[in-house]
Amino acid sequence: MFSYVCSEMKDIADKDRKWRHLNFFEYPCYIHAELPRTNCDSCNRIMRVHVPWALNKPKHYFTLHFDALIMLLSKDMPMNAVSRFVGEHDTRLWRILHYYVDNAIAMQDLSYVTKINTDETSAKRGHNYI
């Protein structure tokens, strides 16, 4: 269930973590797990094990399924409406959106792009898209 970073790791302590999951009917659902910290003899580092249902980020409080729901809803709804729908603060939801959008932009290969066009009417209105 948990994945260790290397095979030399030994359990040294547990920490209870909580992730928001998809709602169970109209009730919020949370996943609780005690994540062992591990001491690696070869790396000389203390690290937490990775869980398969969430991103490996220190302040990420949502499961991957919840992230997918937020990305799906945010395509067609304003973020304020999404936050009311799922019952979370919109700042946390914006962080989810920015994480996935920034990763998608970073993975794009734009080396073949040679020209960029702009719309003059938007530039005249003071819009700056570049």
Number of C-alpha atoms within 10 A of each C-alpha: 8 11 11 18 14 12 10 12 20 15 15 12 12 13 11 9 12 15 18 20 20 21 13 9 7 8 9 12 13 17 14 11 13 11 17 19 18 21 18 18 13 10 11 9 10 15 16 21 18 17 15 12 15 18 15 12 8 7 7 15 20 21 20 17 14 20 21 15 14 20 18 11 16 18 9 9 12 11 19 15 13 20 20 11 10 18 11 13 13 17 12 13 21 16 12 19 17 11 11 14 13 10 10 10 10 10 9 8 8 9 6 6 7 6 5 6 5 10 9 10 9 11 11 9 8 9 11 9 8 5
